[in-house]
Amino acid sequence: QTPELKNYAFQDQSLNKTQFQSKDFYFQNTANEKAPQESQDPVSLKQSYWSSFQVVGQINLTYIVCQKDDQMILVDQHAAHERVAFEKLMRKWQGGPIDLQNYLFPLAIDLSPEKCEALLFYQKDIQKMGIEIEQMGPGTMGIKSAPLFVKESSLPQVFEKLAADTLEFGGSFNLEKSISDLFATMACHSVIRAGQSLSLPEMKELLVAMDEFPLSSFCPHGRPVSVEMTFTEIEKMFGRIH
């Protein structure tokens, strides 16, 4: 399917020089700021990379079209948002803040009595994930609260896997080693999907959120968040230069 192009116009005139010599994408805070000097604090550079892009629009309801200096950049909206959600969950696990939602009535998940018992063994560790659980019956686990952005539909799969792994590996099971997979599952099912229409402010907001985390060039499953093409490459494709 040929993607529909909307508002596909390059407006930035500063097309002389690229700042980007590697896949480690860290941006300046606005599209008009000058390239950072090498003597600047590297941390500050990491916090202003994505938000410096000029957002042009969205194509195929999947990719955010941006430009920066001499490059066009396509950002995969699902991969980008998935990375943000994953990092927020990981930050919570490490003791950081996160917005929680308390359910008026606990969400009930049907599991075997053995799996419920296995989850209760890790009740305090699960609470570090921002999720509060309680046993509602011999084969029913209740979820009383969870991170605000996490969709309820992702939780049964997460707890089924966690309980199954706990029973399979027994005393050798290490929740710390499984937490990345669990968070990746929660993030994947809780964020913007491909095929979802985004407004210009929503696209800009996503890029700003990406700057909160330094290692955001790939989604939790290892797919690239963005691809780029220089205007020189584009001009060669159109035969304007050789």
C-alpha positions as CSV (number, residue, x, y, z in Angstrom):
1,Q,0.0,0.0,0.0
2,T,1.4,3.3,-1.1
3,P,1.5,5.7,1.9
4,E,-0.5,8.9,1.6
5,L,1.7,11.9,1.9
6,K,0.3,14.9,3.8
7,N,1.9,18.3,4.3
8,Y,5.2,16.9,2.9
9,A,7.2,20.1,2.6
10,F,10.6,20.9,3.8
11,Q,10.7,24.4,5.4
12,D,13.9,24.4,7.4
13,Q,16.5,26.4,5.4
14,S,19.6,25.4,7.5
15,L,20.5,22.5,5.2
16,N,24.2,23.0,5.2
17,K,25.6,20.7,7.7
18,T,24.6,17.5,9.6
19,Q,25.2,17.1,13.3
20,F,24.6,13.4,13.3
21,Q,27.5,11.1,12.7
22,S,26.2,8.0,14.4
23,K,23.0,6.2,15.4
24,D,23.1,7.6,18.9
25,F,20.3,10.2,18.5
26,Y,20.5,13.0,21.0
27,F,18.9,16.4,20.1
28,Q,18.9,20.1,20.7
29,N,15.8,21.6,22.2
30,T,14.5,23.6,19.3
31,A,14.7,23.3,15.5
32,N,16.4,26.7,15.2
33,E,19.2,26.3,17.8
34,K,22.8,26.0,16.7
35,A,24.6,22.7,16.9
36,P,25.9,22.0,20.4
37,Q,29.6,22.6,21.1
38,E,31.6,19.5,22.0
39,S,32.5,21.0,25.4
40,Q,28.9,21.0,26.5
41,D,27.7,18.5,29.1
42,P,26.8,15.2,27.3
43,V,23.8,14.7,29.5
44,S,22.2,18.0,28.3
45,L,22.7,16.8,24.7
46,K,20.8,13.6,25.4
47,Q,17.9,15.6,26.8
48,S,17.3,17.7,23.7
49,Y,17.8,15.5,20.7
50,W,14.3,14.3,19.6
51,S,12.4,17.5,20.5
52,S,14.7,19.5,18.2
53,F,13.1,17.9,15.1
54,Q,10.8,20.0,13.0
55,V,7.6,17.8,12.7
56,V,6.3,17.9,9.1
57,G,3.4,15.4,9.4
58,Q,2.3,11.8,9.5
59,I,2.3,9.2,6.7
60,N,0.4,5.9,6.5
61,L,-0.9,6.7,10.1
62,T,2.3,5.1,11.3
63,Y,5.4,7.3,10.7
64,I,6.1,10.8,11.9
65,V,7.9,12.8,9.2
66,C,10.5,15.1,10.6
67,Q,13.5,17.2,9.3
68,K,16.6,18.4,10.9
69,D,19.4,20.3,9.1
70,D,20.2,18.2,6.0
71,Q,18.1,15.1,6.9
72,M,14.6,13.8,6.7
73,I,13.7,11.5,9.6
74,L,10.9,9.0,9.8
75,V,9.9,8.0,13.4
76,D,7.9,4.9,14.0
77,Q,5.2,6.2,16.4
78,H,4.6,2.8,18.0
79,A,8.2,1.9,18.5
80,A,8.9,5.4,20.0
81,H,6.0,5.4,22.4
82,E,6.7,1.8,23.4
83,R,10.2,2.9,24.4
84,V,8.9,5.7,26.5
85,A,6.4,3.5,28.3
86,F,9.1,0.8,28.9
87,E,11.5,3.3,30.4
88,K,8.8,4.7,32.6
89,L,8.1,1.3,34.0
90,M,11.8,0.5,34.4
91,R,12.2,3.8,36.3
92,K,9.4,2.8,38.6
93,W,11.0,-0.6,39.2
94,Q,14.2,1.2,40.2
95,G,12.3,3.4,42.8
96,G,11.3,6.4,40.7
97,P,7.9,8.1,40.5
98,I,5.1,7.1,38.2
99,D,1.4,8.0,38.0
100,L,-0.9,5.2,39.3
101,Q,-4.5,4.5,38.9
102,N,-6.5,2.9,41.7
103,Y,-9.4,0.7,40.4
104,L,-12.8,1.2,42.1
105,F,-13.2,-2.6,41.8
106,P,-10.2,-4.8,41.6
107,L,-9.5,-6.3,38.1
108,A,-10.1,-10.1,38.4
109,I,-7.7,-12.5,36.7
110,D,-8.5,-16.2,36.7
111,L,-5.5,-18.4,37.4
112,S,-4.9,-21.8,38.9
113,P,-4.6,-21.8,42.7
114,E,-0.9,-22.7,42.2
115,K,-0.3,-19.7,40.0
116,C,-2.1,-17.4,42.5
117,E,0.1,-18.7,45.3
118,A,3.2,-18.1,43.1
119,L,2.3,-14.5,42.5
120,L,1.5,-13.8,46.1
121,F,5.1,-15.0,46.9
122,Y,6.3,-12.0,44.8
123,Q,3.6,-9.6,46.1
124,K,6.1,-7.0,47.4
125,D,8.2,-7.2,44.2
126,I,5.2,-6.8,42.1
127,Q,4.3,-3.7,44.0
128,K,7.6,-2.2,43.0
129,M,6.2,-2.5,39.4
130,G,3.5,-0.1,40.5
131,I,0.9,-2.9,40.7
132,E,-0.9,-3.9,43.8
133,I,-2.5,-7.4,43.9
134,E,-4.6,-9.3,46.3
135,Q,-6.1,-12.8,46.3
136,M,-9.9,-12.8,45.7
137,G,-10.4,-16.5,45.7
138,P,-8.6,-19.8,45.3
139,G,-8.2,-19.3,41.6
140,T,-8.7,-15.5,41.2
141,M,-6.1,-12.8,41.5
142,G,-7.3,-9.2,41.9
143,I,-5.4,-6.1,40.7
144,K,-6.1,-3.1,42.9
145,S,-3.8,-0.5,41.1
146,A,-1.5,-0.2,38.2
147,P,0.5,2.5,36.3
148,L,-1.8,5.0,34.8
149,F,-0.9,4.5,31.2
150,V,-0.9,0.7,31.3
151,K,-3.9,-0.8,29.6
152,E,-5.9,-3.4,31.6
153,S,-5.9,-5.8,28.6
154,S,-2.1,-6.2,29.0
155,L,-2.2,-7.4,32.6
156,P,-3.6,-10.9,32.3
157,Q,-0.9,-11.9,29.9
158,V,1.8,-10.4,32.1
159,F,0.6,-12.2,35.2
160,E,0.0,-15.5,33.4
161,K,3.6,-15.4,32.2
162,L,5.0,-14.4,35.5
163,A,3.2,-17.1,37.4
164,A,4.1,-19.8,34.8
165,D,7.8,-18.9,34.9
166,T,7.7,-18.9,38.7
167,L,6.3,-22.4,38.8
168,E,8.5,-23.7,36.0
169,F,11.8,-22.5,37.5
170,G,10.9,-22.8,41.1
171,G,13.4,-21.5,43.6
172,S,15.8,-20.5,40.8
173,F,13.4,-18.0,39.3
174,N,14.7,-14.5,39.4
175,L,12.1,-11.7,38.8
176,E,14.9,-9.2,38.2
177,K,15.9,-11.2,35.0
178,S,12.3,-11.4,33.7
179,I,11.3,-7.8,34.4
180,S,12.4,-6.4,31.0
181,D,10.3,-9.0,29.2
182,L,7.3,-8.2,31.4
183,F,7.7,-4.5,30.9
184,A,8.1,-4.9,27.2
185,T,4.8,-6.7,27.0
186,M,3.0,-4.1,29.1
187,A,4.4,-1.3,27.1
188,C,3.6,-2.9,23.7
189,H,0.0,-3.3,24.6
190,S,-0.4,0.1,26.2
191,V,0.8,2.6,23.7
192,I,0.0,4.3,20.4
193,R,-0.4,1.7,17.6
194,A,0.4,1.8,13.9
195,G,-2.6,3.1,12.1
196,Q,-3.6,5.6,14.7
197,S,-4.0,9.2,13.6
198,L,-2.0,11.7,15.6
199,S,-2.4,15.5,15.7
200,L,0.7,17.7,15.3
201,P,0.8,18.5,19.1
202,E,0.6,14.8,19.9
203,M,3.5,14.1,17.6
204,K,5.6,16.8,19.1
205,E,4.7,15.7,22.6
206,L,5.9,12.2,21.8
207,L,9.3,13.5,20.7
208,V,9.6,15.6,23.8
209,A,8.9,12.5,25.9
210,M,11.6,10.6,24.1
211,D,14.2,13.1,25.4
212,E,13.5,11.9,29.0
213,F,15.5,8.8,28.4
214,P,19.0,8.5,26.9
215,L,18.8,5.1,25.3
216,S,15.7,5.6,23.1
217,S,16.9,4.8,19.6
218,F,15.4,1.3,19.7
219,C,12.1,-0.1,21.0
220,P,12.3,-2.7,23.8
221,H,12.2,-5.5,21.2
222,G,15.2,-4.1,19.4
223,R,13.5,-2.5,16.4
224,P,14.8,1.0,15.4
225,V,12.7,3.9,16.4
226,S,13.7,6.0,13.4
227,V,15.4,6.0,10.0
228,E,17.0,8.9,8.3
229,M,17.9,10.0,4.8
230,T,19.9,13.0,3.8
231,F,18.6,15.6,1.4
232,T,21.7,14.8,-0.8
233,E,20.5,11.2,-1.1
234,I,17.0,12.3,-2.0
235,E,18.3,14.7,-4.6
236,K,20.4,11.9,-6.1
237,M,17.3,9.8,-6.3
238,F,15.5,12.6,-8.3
239,G,18.5,13.1,-10.6
240,R,19.1,16.6,-9.4
241,I,22.7,15.9,-8.5
242,H,25.1,13.0,-9.4
